Structures are given as C-alpha cells and as structure tokens.
C-alpha cells in the first residue's frame, strides 16, 4: 500500500466524522445514539482494516479532531431552539 492511498483512507475516515458534524448542524434529519455508534464502528473497522498500524494513531487523531467541535455545535443547536421557543412565547 503506498502512502497516497493510506493518506486517502485516513482523509476519508476523518471526512466521515466531519460529515457527521456537518449533518447535525445543517440538515433537518435526525439520528439516534445507535446511528452514531454504528458510524463509529464503521470508522473503527475501516481504520483497523485499511490503515497501516504505524498510522492508526494519526487516523484516530483525525477522527477526534472532527469530533471536538460537536459539543459546541450541539450547544448552538440548543441555543437556537431555545431562542425560537422564546420568540414564540
């Protein structure tokens, strides 16, 4: 496996986590805790099967970087919801 394909796999894994964050913020779709666990399981399998062992910590670091923004995005979602409820009252 060459370095380009490895980096591509890592990027795709991180992009998957990033898409999760973006979906929470922009899409009216909903998900469940089960959906999140399934997606993380899929990413774990992808990293385990496609990323060389010496790059796995970096791959998981990309996933973590993508997830670090989630709490702020959830807070923003809740604040926007509260503001719309306040405006309705």
C-alpha positions in Angstrom: 0.0 0.0 0.0 1.5 3.4 -1.0 1.5 6.5 1.2 -1.0 8.3 -1.0 -3.7 5.6 -0.6 -3.0 5.4 3.1 -3.4 9.2 3.5 -6.5 9.0 1.3 -8.0 6.4 3.6 -7.2 8.5 6.7 -8.8 11.5 5.0 -11.9 9.6 4.1 -12.3 8.4 7.7 -11.9 12.0 9.0 -14.3 13.2 6.3 -16.9 10.7 7.6 -16.7 12.2 11.1 -16.8 15.7 9.7 -19.9 14.8 7.7 -21.5 13.7 10.9 -20.8 17.1 12.5 -22.0 19.0 9.4 -25.2 16.9 9.2 -26.1 17.8 12.8 -25.7 21.5 12.1 -27.2 21.8 8.6 -29.7 19.0 7.9 -33.2 18.6 9.3 -32.5 14.9 9.5 -32.3 13.1 12.8 -30.3 10.3 14.1 -30.1 8.1 17.1 -27.4 7.1 19.5 -27.4 3.8 17.7 -26.7 5.5 14.4 -23.7 7.3 15.9 -22.4 4.0 17.4 -22.8 2.3 14.0 -20.9 5.0 12.3 -18.1 4.9 14.8 -18.0 1.1 14.5 -17.7 1.5 10.7 -14.9 4.0 11.1 -13.1 1.7 13.6 -13.3 -1.2 11.1 -12.1 1.0 8.3 -9.1 2.2 10.3 -8.3 -1.3 11.5 -8.5 -2.9 8.1 -7.2 -0.2 5.8 -4.7 2.0 7.7 -1.2 0.6 8.5 -0.6 0.1 12.2 2.0 2.9 12.3 -0.6 5.4 11.1 -3.6 4.4 13.2 -3.0 6.9 16.0 -2.9 9.7 13.4 -6.1 8.3 11.8 -7.8 8.3 15.2 -6.5 11.8 15.8 -8.2 13.0 12.7 -11.5 11.5 13.9 -11.0 13.1 17.3 -10.3 16.5 15.7 -13.6 16.2 13.7 -15.5 15.3 16.9 -14.1 18.0 19.1 -16.4 20.6 17.5 -19.5 18.5 18.2 -20.2 19.8 21.8 -20.2 23.4 20.6 -22.4 22.6 17.6 -24.9 20.8 20.0 -24.8 23.9 22.3 -25.6 26.1 19.3 -28.4 23.9 18.2 -29.9 24.0 21.7 -29.5 27.8 21.9 -31.2 28.3 18.6 -34.0 26.1 19.6 -34.4 28.0 22.9 -34.3 31.3 21.1 -37.1 30.2 18.7 -39.2 29.0 21.6 -38.6 32.3 23.4 -39.8 34.2 20.3 -42.9 32.1 20.1 -43.8 32.8 23.7 
